[in-house]
């Protein structure tokens, strides 16, 4: 039996996921951008098939502008949250850094 249409990527909860998995498209695309081969990505995410990885990469390439904007927004959110956490916890970070300097 030949499958006429298959979905490899789902949009759930304002994020992109490999269809029927809990693996984010982000994970696949960052590995792909870092030069990892599709076969290498399958080794990294052994729950995925080679077909799913190629399908995810094809989805990315067909929607590269939208996905790149999505990834950039996620990176900006990460850095905003990281900077806020660092700002809110300056005393704790200072104490941790001080305790690292203490020799036993």
C-alpha positions in Angstrom: 0.0 0.0 0.0 1.3 3.4 -0.9 0.9 6.3 1.4 -0.3 9.4 -0.5 0.3 11.9 2.2 2.2 11.8 5.5 2.8 14.4 8.1 6.2 14.6 9.7 5.8 17.8 11.8 3.0 18.9 14.1 2.4 22.3 15.6 1.3 21.8 19.3 1.2 24.3 22.1 2.9 27.0 20.0 5.8 24.7 19.2 6.8 22.4 16.4 7.2 18.7 17.2 8.1 15.6 15.2 4.7 14.0 14.5 3.5 11.5 17.1 6.6 12.1 19.3 7.7 14.3 22.1 10.8 15.3 20.2 11.0 19.0 19.1 11.7 20.0 15.6 14.2 22.5 17.2 16.4 19.5 18.3 16.5 18.1 14.8 17.1 21.4 13.1 19.9 22.5 15.5 21.7 19.2 14.9 21.2 19.5 11.1 22.6 23.1 11.2 25.6 21.8 13.1 26.3 19.5 10.2 25.1 16.2 11.8 23.9 13.8 9.0 20.4 12.5 9.1 21.8 9.1 10.1 23.7 10.8 12.9 20.5 12.5 14.0 18.8 9.1 14.2 21.6 7.9 16.4 21.1 10.9 18.7 17.3 10.4 18.8 16.9 6.6 18.6 13.1 6.9 18.8 13.1 8.5 15.4 13.3 6.7 12.0 15.4 7.9 9.2 12.2 8.7 7.3 11.0 11.0 10.1 14.3 12.8 10.2 14.3 13.4 6.4 10.7 14.4 6.7 11.5 17.0 9.4 14.4 18.3 7.4 12.3 18.6 4.3 9.6 20.4 6.3 12.3 22.8 7.6 13.7 23.5 4.1 10.2 24.1 2.7 9.4 26.5 5.6 12.8 27.8 6.4 11.9 31.5 6.9 9.0 30.7 9.3 11.0 28.1 11.2 14.1 30.4 11.4 11.9 33.2 12.8 10.4 30.7 15.3 13.9 29.5 16.4 15.2 33.0 16.7 12.2 34.0 18.9 12.8 31.0 21.1 16.5 31.9 21.5 15.5 35.5 22.4 13.1 34.2 25.0 15.7 31.9 26.5 18.2 34.8 26.8 15.6 37.1 28.3 14.6 34.5 30.9 18.3 33.7 31.6 19.2 37.3 32.1 16.1 37.9 34.3 17.1 34.8 36.4 20.7 36.1 36.8 19.4 39.5 37.8 16.9 38.1 40.3 19.5 35.8 41.9 22.6 38.0 42.1 23.1 37.3 45.9 22.8 33.6 45.5 25.2 33.6 42.5 27.7 35.7 44.4 27.6 33.3 47.4 28.0 30.3 45.1 31.0 31.9 43.4 32.5 32.8 46.8 32.1 29.2 48.0 33.9 27.9 44.9 36.9 30.1 45.8 37.1 28.6 49.3 39.8 25.9 49.4 39.5 23.0 51.7 
